[in-house]
């Protein structure tokens, strides 16, 4: 007796893509377009962004900008030039 395997046992779940079951003859109505990307999504999953980490990085950048502006304003003050806001 032959052994049958399910699709899920053959392929890891992360390889699964959304697909559509086509009716018999549907491809001939559409000009035999067998381009896989027409029927199966081939887009890659977007990278997840850690918002807390990004927020921390932006805060650090803001502090560095403020520190650099303050130092620059010290030089401008010594030269008698208008300070940066």
PyMOL commands that set and color helices and strands:
alter all, ss='L'
color gray80, all
select helices_A, chain A and resi 7-10+13-15+26-29+36-39+51-79
alter helices_A, ss='H'
color red, helices_A
deselect
rebuild
show_as cartoon
